[in-house]
């Protein structure tokens, strides 16, 4: 019996010192990847870095030409949707509040347009910031309503909204995200597991595995990063994202990727079938390693760091007998017409 297979991807801006498209694609192609998620990018090496959602139509066209040149395809739009306040409350944070009606016409609309321009079905997003100090569970009804409106907008354009687990947001734990998914029951909304975002909340590998199990029935794809818990830091219940310095490769930290991916193996046939039915080529594991730093809206690993992260993930996948698609010499020969 053959092993189940995943599609491997990466946040390409993590690999580029200057965020240029040429750097990003060169680094990812060199480690064998065919897929990437755009986030921050300098399309024409002009020195101007933009978020992918803010590009002009001509820049999307230029980016698509580079995709053809480097043999790359877009996995998802690495959007900022949902990283705003749920309520207009002065809680001491720097996060913005944007009314949902306006948000749908601005950020959500432009993100969906970016996905369509780049020929991807997937949009990565988040679950909104609840007022600092409040119980996230108390805000699930409002979050479900607003996430549902976002998912409706995505569905109308044939796009899928992926809700990522993330500290300090309403969906900061597996049980909370699973509760949102159960209440929403939306065909165009899936969950994104990220073990590093759980371990960063001072949770060990067994807690990460438990939260994976909560999310597993609703998964659409996964992000791969890991975190080494700093036992000297006092845990206050919230993550100071400016102090996150302990991200590590997937075979090193406290997220327990060996156990998580071993369990994923059993779910993969069903998850792959689900995503293919939605028009996605398969089930993605996407490297977002943050090996040289990470924060609220992005992270950086360098070309060397992304290489380390991809090799670490491959070692875990080999261990748990999950196959993956990496460029080979046969691909190069085919591209040369041999």
Secondary structure, DSSP 4 states (H G I P E B T S, - for coil): -PPPEEEEEEBGGGG-SS-BHHHHHHHHHHTT--EEEE-EEBTTSSS--EEGGG--HHHHHHHHHHHHHHT-EEEEEE--TT-SBSS----S----B--HHHHIIIIIHHHHHHHHHTT-SEEEE---BPPTTS-GGGGHHHHHHHHHHHHHHHHHTT-EEEEE--TTSTT-SHHHHHHHHHHH--TTEEEEEEHHHHHTTT--HHHHHHHHHHHGGGEEEEEE-EE---TTSPP-SS--GGG---EE-TTTSSS-HHHHHHHHHHHHHHHHHHHHHTT-SS-EEEE---TT-B-SS-B--HHHHHHHHHHHHHHHHHHHT-EE----HHHHHHHTT-
